[in-house]
Amino acid sequence: MSMRCLIVDDEPLAHDIILSYLEDIPFLENCGHCYRATEALAFLSTQTVDLIFLDIRMPKLSGLDFLRTLQHQPIIIITSAYEEHALESFELDVCDYLLKPFRFDRFLKAANRALAIHSLKQQPAVSAPVTHPVVSHEPANIYIKTDKKFIQITLDEVYYLESLGNYVKVWENQQFLLTPRTLSSFESQLSGETFIRIHKSYILNRKFVHYIEGNTIHLTNGKQLPLGKNYRHVVKQLLNRQ
């Protein structure tokens, strides 16, 4: 399976680096490159792409403002020299955020992540079997679809769920499974005593909370998640419940 790629960056050197990396990744096919986001809009009006390598700070139209104009967004990998745009970028459902200068191994990791998402998009979206809550002392299990199979997961081992557009990352410690579902579709399956919505993009297993500092929740595995202002009151209530 190959992916059609577009490079959008106002720096010629950035194009040269990405093009050199693409030569060594057989499933990525370069189909064009633009030096302005406005050029990319014109390009996309006549052609379709699966993946865009997108800079942020460009003349006239920034990369993030460009994303907001797209009705049908391809998979996006941000390539920027500025880390302060990362949070805003992920809120726009980008696949990855590469901080310039990036090495080939980091670029390859982002490309593989994009391929995983692309592969799932090619599969018919099938809802996972619904498991209704059962009063039991045993951890509840549910099935989620990933790639071409259904995998049984133990909810007690899930640290958190992260929204990725029409997909969800189900995190078990430092690894995740990607499934073609929305975050809201999980809420009816998850116990409100155990799982709490802390942000529009995150549902968290409260047993793995280490501490809360400001608007950041620190987990026992070292991960940090944002605490949405609209969920702060609910989170404090649930975490203080004995």
Backbone as CSV, one residue per row, in Angstrom:
resi,resn,N_x,N_y,N_z,CA_x,CA_y,CA_z,C_x,C_y,C_z
1,MET,0.846,-1.188,0.000,0.000,0.000,0.000,0.883,1.240,0.000
2,SER,0.638,2.164,-0.927,1.426,3.387,-1.009,0.574,4.595,-0.651
3,MET,1.245,5.681,-0.282,0.559,6.908,0.082,1.097,8.051,-0.776
4,ARG,0.164,8.826,-1.339,0.537,9.994,-2.126,0.797,11.167,-1.178
5,CYS,1.985,11.764,-1.313,2.411,12.790,-0.365,2.596,14.145,-1.040
6,LEU,2.339,15.196,-0.271,2.550,16.572,-0.718,3.388,17.282,0.335
7,ILE,4.405,18.008,-0.114,5.246,18.796,0.790,4.816,20.255,0.685
8,VAL,4.536,20.872,1.834,4.150,22.277,1.862,5.062,22.992,2.847
9,ASP,6.016,23.758,2.314,7.015,24.430,3.149,7.635,25.556,2.347
10,ASP,7.892,26.687,2.987,8.453,27.827,2.256,9.978,27.796,2.191
11,GLU,10.603,26.753,2.757,12.070,26.644,2.735,12.496,25.557,1.744
12,PRO,13.238,25.911,0.704,13.709,24.907,-0.267,14.521,23.787,0.388
13,LEU,15.320,24.128,1.411,16.135,23.108,2.077,15.258,22.043,2.722
14,ALA,14.124,22.466,3.291,13.202,21.513,3.911,12.666,20.534,2.869
15,HIS,12.373,21.037,1.670,11.918,20.163,0.586,12.994,19.148,0.240
16,ASP,14.236,19.615,0.143,15.341,18.718,-0.239,15.515,17.600,0.787
17,ILE,15.426,17.938,2.064,15.608,16.934,3.120,14.484,15.897,3.068
18,ILE,13.253,16.371,2.990,12.119,15.432,2.963,12.168,14.559,1.718
19,LEU,12.494,15.151,0.570,12.579,14.371,-0.661,13.655,13.291,-0.558
20,SER,14.771,13.618,0.076,15.833,12.619,0.240,15.377,11.491,1.156
21,TYR,14.590,11.806,2.183,14.070,10.776,3.074,13.034,9.899,2.355
22,LEU,12.211,10.526,1.513,11.172,9.771,0.805,11.770,8.702,-0.109
23,GLU,12.973,8.956,-0.618,13.615,7.989,-1.514,13.846,6.642,-0.836
24,ASP,13.961,6.654,0.500,14.253,5.421,1.231,13.024,4.827,1.916
25,ILE,11.848,5.369,1.615,10.609,4.827,2.201,9.690,4.425,1.054
26,PRO,9.636,3.156,0.717,8.940,2.713,-0.502,7.440,2.965,-0.522
27,PHE,6.803,3.069,0.649,5.350,3.244,0.638,4.929,4.715,0.552
28,LEU,5.894,5.636,0.455,5.583,7.054,0.291,5.926,7.508,-1.126
29,GLU,4.949,8.087,-1.798,5.121,8.546,-3.178,4.931,10.065,-3.234
30,ASN,5.992,10.775,-3.583,5.887,12.227,-3.684,5.099,12.602,-4.937
31,CYS,4.049,13.399,-4.741,3.235,13.797,-5.894,3.255,15.313,-6.114
32,GLY,4.034,16.034,-5.307,4.134,17.469,-5.522,4.702,18.179,-4.319
33,HIS,5.112,19.428,-4.519,5.555,20.239,-3.390,5.223,21.701,-3.656
34,CYS,4.776,22.378,-2.599,4.343,23.771,-2.684,5.137,24.598,-1.678
35,TYR,5.389,25.853,-2.032,6.165,26.731,-1.162,5.282,27.723,-0.403
36,ARG,4.001,27.653,-0.626,3.039,28.480,0.094,1.796,27.630,0.363
37,ALA,1.122,27.921,1.461,-0.123,27.210,1.752,-1.184,27.534,0.709
38,THR,-1.131,28.755,0.175,-2.087,29.127,-0.867,-1.876,28.293,-2.133
39,GLU,-0.611,27.956,-2.424,-0.336,27.069,-3.557,-0.918,25.677,-3.300
40,ALA,-0.833,25.239,-2.058,-1.339,23.917,-1.713,-2.856,23.858,-1.894
41,LEU,-3.544,24.933,-1.561,-4.990,24.970,-1.771,-5.333,24.779,-3.243
42,ALA,-4.568,25.452,-4.114,-4.798,25.309,-5.551,-4.483,23.885,-6.005
43,PHE,-3.419,23.319,-5.475,-3.019,21.950,-5.825,-4.116,20.956,-5.437
44,LEU,-4.641,21.104,-4.221,-5.643,20.160,-3.721,-6.997,20.322,-4.398
45,SER,-7.194,21.429,-5.081,-8.455,21.612,-5.798,-8.531,20.743,-7.047
46,THR,-7.378,20.245,-7.500,-7.354,19.412,-8.707,-6.824,18.003,-8.459
47,GLN,-6.155,17.788,-7.324,-5.569,16.486,-7.045,-5.849,16.086,-5.602
48,THR,-5.825,14.784,-5.363,-6.001,14.268,-4.006,-4.686,13.694,-3.505
49,VAL,-4.455,13.842,-2.222,-3.261,13.270,-1.587,-3.687,12.556,-0.310
50,ASP,-2.841,11.642,0.133,-3.116,10.914,1.370,-2.427,11.540,2.572
51,LEU,-1.305,12.211,2.323,-0.470,12.708,3.411,0.162,14.038,3.014
52,ILE,0.181,14.987,3.954,0.842,16.273,3.726,1.891,16.487,4.806
53,PHE,3.112,16.814,4.375,4.154,17.283,5.284,4.049,18.802,5.301
54,LEU,3.651,19.354,6.443,3.199,20.742,6.485,4.008,21.588,7.456
55,ASP,4.589,22.668,6.927,5.229,23.675,7.771,4.138,24.563,8.366
56,ILE,4.456,25.300,9.414,3.456,26.164,10.048,3.640,27.624,9.671
57,ARG,4.827,28.161,9.900,5.046,29.583,9.658,5.408,29.823,8.192
58,MET,4.391,30.249,7.441,4.558,30.556,6.023,3.875,31.880,5.709
59,PRO,4.316,32.572,4.650,3.723,33.875,4.311,2.242,33.761,3.942
60,LYS,1.495,34.814,4.243,0.082,34.990,3.883,-0.855,34.050,4.639
61,LEU,-0.597,32.749,4.581,-1.478,31.778,5.223,-0.638,30.754,5.981
62,SER,-0.827,30.689,7.295,-0.041,29.732,8.088,-0.526,28.310,7.850
63,GLY,0.309,27.354,8.235,-0.064,25.958,8.054,-1.311,25.579,8.829
64,LEU,-1.450,26.084,10.060,-2.619,25.740,10.867,-3.885,26.393,10.330
65,ASP,-3.781,27.635,9.865,-4.947,28.272,9.245,-5.325,27.558,7.951
66,PHE,-4.319,27.075,7.228,-4.557,26.267,6.027,-5.368,25.013,6.379
67,LEU,-5.006,24.347,7.484,-5.734,23.144,7.912,-7.192,23.453,8.188
68,ARG,-7.433,24.591,8.786,-8.813,24.954,9.152,-9.693,25.195,7.930
69,THR,-9.084,25.439,6.783,-9.868,25.681,5.570,-10.252,24.392,4.858
70,LEU,-9.606,23.277,5.218,-9.819,22.032,4.480,-11.109,21.349,4.903
71,GLN,-11.926,21.021,3.927,-13.164,20.299,4.209,-12.899,18.816,4.424
72,HIS,-11.978,18.271,3.631,-11.574,16.871,3.770,-10.070,16.854,4.020
73,GLN,-9.690,16.662,5.266,-8.285,16.770,5.654,-7.543,15.455,5.439
74,PRO,-6.459,15.484,4.656,-5.618,14.282,4.565,-4.898,14.055,5.898
75,ILE,-4.119,13.022,5.982,-3.266,12.824,7.152,-2.196,13.921,7.138
76,ILE,-1.944,14.516,8.280,-1.027,15.644,8.353,0.135,15.328,9.295
77,ILE,1.359,15.545,8.815,2.544,15.517,9.663,3.137,16.924,9.642
78,ILE,3.157,17.573,10.802,3.717,18.916,10.895,5.243,18.829,10.894
79,THR,5.888,19.720,10.141,7.349,19.843,10.134,7.667,21.297,10.437
80,SER,8.024,21.576,11.674,8.196,22.966,12.103,9.439,23.112,12.967
81,ALA,10.009,24.310,12.943,11.147,24.626,13.806,10.701,25.178,15.149
82,TYR,9.381,25.282,15.364,8.858,25.926,16.569,7.957,24.958,17.330
83,GLU,8.368,24.615,18.553,7.620,23.619,19.320,6.365,24.176,19.971
84,GLU,6.226,25.507,20.056,5.096,26.080,20.781,3.758,25.875,20.091
85,HIS,3.770,25.399,18.838,2.509,25.174,18.121,2.005,23.735,18.245
86,ALA,2.706,22.906,19.025,2.388,21.473,19.063,0.984,21.200,19.598
87,LEU,0.623,21.799,20.731,-0.685,21.528,21.327,-1.815,21.930,20.391
88,GLU,-1.710,23.122,19.803,-2.741,23.587,18.867,-2.824,22.665,17.664
89,SER,-1.679,22.155,17.216,-1.650,21.261,16.057,-2.395,19.963,16.344
90,PHE,-2.134,19.358,17.502,-2.791,18.090,17.822,-4.285,18.270,18.048
91,GLU,-4.701,19.474,18.459,-6.133,19.739,18.567,-6.797,19.764,17.194
92,LEU,-5.982,19.934,16.139,-6.492,19.885,14.765,-6.306,18.498,14.153
93,ASP,-6.056,17.508,15.017,-5.982,16.093,14.616,-4.836,15.784,13.658
94,VAL,-3.672,16.390,13.883,-2.524,16.021,13.058,-2.011,14.657,13.523
95,CYS,-1.320,13.975,12.628,-0.797,12.638,12.920,0.454,12.702,13.796
96,ASP,1.344,13.658,13.485,2.610,13.754,14.222,3.162,15.166,14.071
97,TYR,4.145,15.480,14.916,4.741,16.816,14.936,6.250,16.643,14.951
98,LEU,6.900,16.926,13.826,8.342,16.787,13.705,8.997,18.142,13.911
99,LEU,9.899,18.192,14.866,10.589,19.444,15.182,11.912,19.505,14.407
100,LYS,12.031,20.506,13.547,13.241,20.667,12.747,14.425,21.057,13.638
101,PRO,15.627,20.556,13.325,15.937,19.552,12.290,15.658,18.144,12.823
102,PHE,15.018,17.313,12.022,14.699,15.962,12.458,15.510,14.950,11.649
103,ARG,15.838,13.840,12.300,16.636,12.799,11.660,15.734,11.828,10.903
104,PHE,16.357,10.980,10.102,15.594,10.031,9.296,14.804,9.061,10.163
105,ASP,15.400,8.602,11.281,14.688,7.610,12.102,13.408,8.190,12.687
106,ARG,13.441,9.464,13.067,12.218,10.100,13.593,11.204,10.319,12.470
107,PHE,11.681,10.668,11.287,10.814,10.836,10.121,10.138,9.516,9.759
108,LEU,10.906,8.424,9.813,10.373,7.099,9.493,9.299,6.683,10.496
109,LYS,9.514,7.005,11.768,8.515,6.681,12.791,7.201,7.400,12.500
110,ALA,7.281,8.664,12.112,6.073,9.421,11.768,5.406,8.845,10.530
111,ALA,6.212,8.442,9.545,5.666,7.868,8.317,4.943,6.555,8.598
112,ASN,5.509,5.724,9.462,4.863,4.461,9.824,3.547,4.705,10.565
113,ARG,3.525,5.734,11.393,2.289,6.083,12.099,1.216,6.515,11.099
114,ALA,1.623,7.308,10.112,0.687,7.751,9.080,0.174,6.563,8.269
115,LEU,1.050,5.620,7.968,0.642,4.439,7.210,-0.377,3.613,7.986
116,ALA,-0.197,3.503,9.300,-1.151,2.753,10.125,-2.536,3.384,10.061
117,ILE,-2.572,4.713,10.134,-3.852,5.418,10.052,-4.460,5.253,8.666
118,HIS,-3.625,5.382,7.638,-4.103,5.240,6.263,-4.669,3.841,6.021
119,SER,-4.000,2.832,6.554,-4.464,1.453,6.376,-5.826,1.250,7.016
120,LEU,-6.026,1.843,8.185,-7.322,1.723,8.848,-8.414,2.434,8.075
121,LYS,-8.067,3.544,7.454,-9.063,4.287,6.680,-9.548,3.499,5.469
122,GLN,-8.711,2.603,4.978,-9.092,1.811,3.813,-10.030,0.670,4.170
123,GLN,-10.125,0.363,5.479,-11.001,-0.719,5.914,-12.396,-0.177,6.201
124,PRO,-13.439,-0.942,5.929,-14.793,-0.500,6.288,-14.893,-0.282,7.787
125,ALA,-15.479,0.820,8.171,-15.628,1.129,9.592,-16.681,0.215,10.195
126,VAL,-16.257,-0.613,11.125,-17.169,-1.538,11.785,-17.112,-1.274,13.276
127,SER,-18.251,-1.053,13.874,-18.289,-0.808,15.308,-17.913,-2.076,16.057
128,ALA,-17.149,-1.908,17.102,-16.771,-3.057,17.917,-17.977,-3.567,18.689
129,PRO,-18.016,-4.846,19.010,-19.139,-5.382,19.785,-19.300,-4.637,21.095
130,VAL,-20.535,-4.325,21.447,-20.797,-3.580,22.670,-20.858,-4.550,23.843
131,THR,-20.077,-4.264,24.868,-20.123,-5.056,26.088,-20.786,-4.230,27.165
132,HIS,-21.936,-4.645,27.647,-22.639,-3.888,28.663,-21.983,-4.114,30.021
133,PRO,-21.982,-3.092,30.855,-21.360,-3.232,32.173,-21.977,-4.373,32.971
134,VAL,-21.126,-5.147,33.621,-21.579,-6.258,34.456,-20.975,-6.085,35.839
135,VAL,-21.785,-6.265,36.864,-21.269,-6.161,38.221,-20.412,-7.389,38.494
136,SER,-19.128,-7.147,38.687,-18.204,-8.264,38.851,-16.950,-7.762,39.528
137,HIS,-16.234,-8.674,40.189,-14.957,-8.329,40.786,-13.821,-8.487,39.785
138,GLU,-14.115,-9.065,38.642,-13.102,-9.245,37.614,-13.056,-8.016,36.711
139,PRO,-11.874,-7.660,36.165,-11.775,-6.528,35.235,-12.630,-6.769,34.000
140,ALA,-13.325,-5.734,33.558,-14.158,-5.862,32.365,-13.279,-5.883,31.118
141,ASN,-13.718,-6.639,30.125,-13.007,-6.707,28.850,-13.931,-6.234,27.736
142,ILE,-13.368,-5.601,26.727,-14.114,-5.259,25.527,-13.253,-5.595,24.322
143,TYR,-13.887,-5.657,23.163,-13.175,-5.892,21.916,-13.090,-4.580,21.139
144,ILE,-11.928,-4.321,20.566,-11.777,-3.181,19.671,-11.181,-3.667,18.356
145,LYS,-11.564,-3.001,17.292,-11.051,-3.354,15.980,-9.765,-2.592,15.710
146,THR,-8.728,-3.297,15.314,-7.490,-2.664,14.916,-6.901,-3.460,13.769
147,ASP,-6.496,-2.754,12.734,-6.034,-3.390,11.496,-7.172,-4.255,10.960
148,LYS,-6.985,-5.563,10.809,-8.018,-6.419,10.227,-8.593,-7.403,11.243
149,LYS,-8.407,-7.111,12.514,-8.867,-8.071,13.520,-9.442,-7.339,14.716
150,PHE,-10.210,-8.100,15.529,-10.718,-7.598,16.788,-9.815,-8.106,17.908
151,ILE,-9.420,-7.210,18.775,-8.522,-7.550,19.873,-9.252,-7.308,21.188
152,GLN,-9.176,-8.284,22.089,-9.771,-8.129,23.403,-8.806,-7.385,24.321
153,ILE,-9.296,-6.340,24.969,-8.457,-5.590,25.900,-9.101,-5.611,27.282
154,THR,-8.269,-5.562,28.298,-8.734,-5.488,29.676,-8.771,-4.025,30.081
155,LEU,-9.962,-3.521,30.381,-10.113,-2.092,30.665,-9.284,-1.657,31.864
156,ASP,-9.090,-2.541,32.805,-8.326,-2.193,33.995,-6.871,-1.868,33.660
157,GLU,-6.405,-2.315,32.477,-5.020,-2.070,32.076,-4.882,-0.882,31.131
158,VAL,-6.014,-0.258,30.781,-5.988,0.902,29.883,-5.701,2.161,30.695
159,TYR,-4.661,2.874,30.314,-4.296,4.111,31.017,-5.209,5.264,30.596
160,TYR,-5.361,5.434,29.290,-6.241,6.502,28.798,-6.561,6.263,27.335
161,LEU,-7.570,6.987,26.844,-7.959,6.938,25.442,-7.797,8.336,24.866
162,GLU,-7.258,8.389,23.668,-6.943,9.668,23.025,-7.637,9.760,21.667
163,SER,-8.381,10.824,21.463,-9.089,11.029,20.195,-8.110,11.413,19.091
164,LEU,-8.325,10.836,17.908,-7.538,11.165,16.724,-8.511,11.256,15.550
165,GLY,-9.344,12.308,15.566,-10.362,12.445,14.529,-11.423,11.368,14.687
166,ASN,-11.609,10.549,13.651,-12.546,9.435,13.710,-11.891,8.149,14.189
167,TYR,-10.743,8.296,14.829,-10.005,7.166,15.380,-9.693,7.449,16.839
168,VAL,-9.400,6.401,17.585,-9.042,6.541,18.992,-7.800,5.711,19.266
169,LYS,-6.856,6.308,19.986,-5.701,5.569,20.486,-6.046,5.042,21.879
170,VAL,-5.997,3.734,22.054,-6.228,3.121,23.353,-4.860,2.798,23.943
171,TRP,-4.461,3.573,24.951,-3.114,3.475,25.510,-3.063,2.479,26.663
172,GLU,-2.160,1.527,26.534,-1.833,0.608,27.620,-0.379,0.872,27.981
173,ASN,-0.159,1.614,29.050,1.165,2.071,29.454,1.797,2.883,28.323
174,GLN,2.896,2.409,27.720,3.598,3.196,26.713,3.226,2.819,25.276
175,GLN,2.285,1.906,25.096,1.894,1.464,23.760,0.411,1.719,23.532
176,PHE,0.027,1.861,22.272,-1.379,2.103,21.996,-1.868,1.236,20.835
177,LEU,-3.179,0.995,20.826,-3.872,0.374,19.707,-4.741,1.441,19.069
178,LEU,-4.737,1.492,17.747,-5.517,2.496,17.025,-6.772,1.835,16.467
179,THR,-7.938,2.383,16.792,-9.198,1.776,16.374,-10.098,2.821,15.709
180,PRO,-10.842,2.429,14.654,-11.690,3.379,13.932,-13.013,3.636,14.653
181,ARG,-12.935,4.388,15.734,-14.107,4.776,16.513,-13.913,6.203,17.005
182,THR,-14.983,6.787,17.497,-14.879,8.105,18.124,-14.765,7.928,19.632
183,LEU,-14.246,8.964,20.283,-14.084,8.898,21.728,-15.438,8.787,22.424
184,SER,-16.437,9.481,21.904,-17.768,9.453,22.517,-18.376,8.055,22.491
185,SER,-18.043,7.262,21.463,-18.625,5.917,21.363,-18.129,5.000,22.471
186,PHE,-16.988,5.345,23.093,-16.462,4.533,24.180,-17.146,4.833,25.512
187,GLU,-17.702,6.023,25.643,-18.176,6.458,26.959,-19.265,5.553,27.521
188,SER,-20.133,5.010,26.655,-21.206,4.140,27.146,-20.675,2.803,27.635
189,GLN,-19.455,2.445,27.241,-18.862,1.176,27.645,-17.977,1.292,28.870
190,LEU,-17.633,2.515,29.251,-16.659,2.714,30.308,-17.338,3.122,31.609
191,SER,-16.908,2.522,32.698,-17.468,2.838,34.004,-17.097,4.252,34.416
192,GLY,-18.115,5.040,34.803,-17.866,6.392,35.261,-17.121,6.441,36.578
193,GLU,-17.099,5.324,37.303,-16.347,5.258,38.549,-14.851,5.131,38.283
194,THR,-14.508,4.590,37.123,-13.099,4.334,36.805,-12.559,5.299,35.763
195,PHE,-13.337,5.534,34.699,-12.880,6.368,33.597,-13.546,7.743,33.642
196,ILE,-12.759,8.771,33.445,-13.269,10.135,33.503,-12.815,10.919,32.275
197,ARG,-13.714,11.736,31.765,-13.396,12.610,30.631,-12.690,13.834,31.193
198,ILE,-11.443,14.051,30.810,-10.668,15.169,31.340,-10.446,16.261,30.300
199,HIS,-10.841,15.993,29.050,-10.570,16.912,27.946,-11.414,16.430,26.777
200,LYS,-11.679,17.286,25.821,-12.469,16.842,24.672,-11.770,15.730,23.900
201,SER,-10.457,15.587,24.095,-9.699,14.576,23.360,-9.205,13.426,24.224
202,TYR,-9.539,13.413,25.529,-8.983,12.384,26.407,-10.013,11.849,27.404
203,ILE,-10.004,10.519,27.586,-10.686,9.857,28.687,-9.607,9.117,29.473
204,LEU,-9.622,9.277,30.792,-8.523,8.803,31.629,-8.996,7.770,32.641
205,ASN,-8.177,6.741,32.876,-8.401,5.789,33.958,-7.844,6.404,35.235
206,ARG,-8.729,6.716,36.190,-8.325,7.470,37.372,-7.302,6.735,38.231
207,LYS,-7.213,5.391,38.118,-6.271,4.634,38.954,-4.821,4.932,38.594
208,PHE,-4.597,5.494,37.376,-3.224,5.758,36.950,-2.816,7.224,37.129
209,VAL,-3.657,8.004,37.812,-3.295,9.394,38.091,-2.276,9.433,39.227
210,HIS,-1.168,10.121,38.983,-0.146,10.303,40.016,-0.406,11.602,40.771
211,TYR,-0.503,12.716,40.020,-0.869,13.992,40.649,-1.296,14.979,39.569
212,ILE,-1.977,16.041,40.019,-2.424,17.106,39.127,-1.675,18.374,39.486
213,GLU,-1.120,19.010,38.471,-0.395,20.265,38.683,-0.882,21.281,37.651
214,GLY,-1.604,22.300,38.140,-2.146,23.286,37.221,-3.157,22.635,36.287
215,ASN,-2.933,22.791,34.987,-3.828,22.211,33.985,-3.251,20.934,33.378
216,THR,-2.374,20.280,34.115,-1.721,19.063,33.624,-1.929,17.925,34.606
217,ILE,-2.324,16.765,34.073,-2.456,15.555,34.887,-1.259,14.656,34.609
218,HIS,-0.520,14.316,35.653,0.659,13.460,35.539,0.271,12.026,35.889
219,LEU,0.608,11.097,35.008,0.258,9.692,35.215,1.410,8.936,35.868
220,THR,1.105,7.753,36.360,2.105,6.950,37.046,3.205,6.453,36.114
221,ASN,2.936,6.445,34.790,3.955,5.996,33.835,4.776,7.157,33.268
222,GLY,4.590,8.358,33.823,5.360,9.507,33.377,4.694,10.353,32.308
223,LYS,3.589,9.857,31.717,2.878,10.633,30.699,2.172,11.829,31.337
224,GLN,1.986,12.892,30.541,1.278,14.082,30.995,0.131,14.372,30.042
225,LEU,-1.055,14.619,30.601,-2.237,14.894,29.793,-2.819,16.249,30.170
226,PRO,-3.387,16.972,29.193,-3.983,18.278,29.495,-5.330,18.126,30.192
227,LEU,-5.590,19.022,31.111,-6.875,19.062,31.813,-7.708,20.192,31.225
228,GLY,-8.779,19.854,30.535,-9.620,20.861,29.901,-10.374,21.690,30.932
229,LYS,-10.488,22.980,30.685,-11.121,23.861,31.673,-12.587,23.495,31.904
230,ASN,-13.242,22.944,30.901,-14.655,22.573,31.053,-14.850,21.292,31.854
231,TYR,-13.750,20.568,32.142,-13.847,19.300,32.856,-13.198,19.359,34.241
232,ARG,-12.646,20.520,34.599,-11.877,20.617,35.841,-12.718,20.293,37.075
233,HIS,-13.943,20.785,37.113,-14.792,20.581,38.279,-15.160,19.096,38.438
234,VAL,-15.500,18.452,37.328,-15.874,17.037,37.363,-14.694,16.179,37.785
235,VAL,-13.518,16.491,37.245,-12.328,15.703,37.559,-12.005,15.781,39.046
236,LYS,-12.060,16.967,39.627,-11.744,17.116,41.041,-12.715,16.335,41.910
237,GLN,-13.989,16.350,41.527,-14.985,15.592,42.291,-14.689,14.092,42.263
238,LEU,-14.402,13.571,41.070,-14.181,12.136,40.935,-12.884,11.680,41.606
239,LEU,-11.847,12.487,41.505,-10.577,12.100,42.088,-10.623,12.147,43.614
240,ASN,-11.495,12.958,44.173,-11.605,13.057,45.621,-12.584,12.050,46.213
241,ARG,-13.310,11.324,45.353,-14.303,10.357,45.817,-13.599,9.135,46.432
242,GLN,-14.030,8.763,47.591,-13.415,7.615,48.280,-14.134,6.325,47.910
